Amino acid sequence: MIAINNLVKKFGDFTAVDNLCLDVPEGELFCFLGPNGAGKTTTIKMLTGLLKPTSGSAMLNGMDIQCHPVEVKKLLGYIPDMPYLYDRLTTTEFFKFTGDLYSIPDGKVAEELERSFDLFGLIEHRTALIKDLSHGLRQRLIYASTFLHDPKILFIDEPLIGLDPYTIRLIKRLLIRKARNGTTIFLTTHILPVAEDIADRIGIIADGRIVALGKNEELMSLHGADNLEDVFLKLTGKDPDDCLDSLP
């Protein structure tokens, strides 16, 4: 479903993504991990057509995102780490606006609005302006709106920022269910237990290159670690405990 071939992105002399090769099959829930500045968000922006690669290609559902941007984007859902919402719209207006973008019939949008707003606890906020929503409610709205057109491929950059425990569990369960129903999910997170809980497969990127790829159990076995955090720290930098040992 996602085929990345020798993908490179340079900003001047700095190489943010360096010859990335990766295949994510249909229905896989793939977690992309890495320290700040490793190239995770840059990769997602190239895969969604927001950034043009310096070289290489990204095929989604058999189509090159650079050659067929409109066709590919119809299949995608994308939730960035800091989503932009139109503050002067109500939650209902934003949801309907999203439906218009994907040419979803009004009746279907109305039906999905009731179901999604109930699921995400937005019913009592259906007339609220987005500017008056808390961060958590804005995040719930972006999930509800992104799921509206039932994307075949879903990209999520830091899926659980600012969410309460109920919504965190809800999102994790929804993502697992969607993957089991055939949606291909590509997400980044700094919360390693989330990757341990939900990922079918994990990729770790450092300095623009993939340094580990496999199931959680495989990565722990291969690197002689008891948990994913130890694998991550071993592959991406020194352990913070080493720095603490030098303090008085």
Secondary structure, 3 states (H helix, E strand, C coil): CEEEEEEEEEECCEEEEEEEEEEECCCCEEEEECCCCCCHHHHHHHHCCCCCCCEEEEEECCEECCCCHHHHHCCEEEECCCCCCCCCCEHHHHHHHHHHHCCCCHHHHHHHHHHHHHHCCCHHHCCCEHHHCCHHHHHHHHHHHHHCCCCCEEEEECCCCCCCHHHHHHHHHHHHHHHHCCCEEEEECCCHHHHHHHCCEEEEEECCEEEEEECHHHHHHHCCCCCHHHHHHHHHCCCHHHHHHCCC
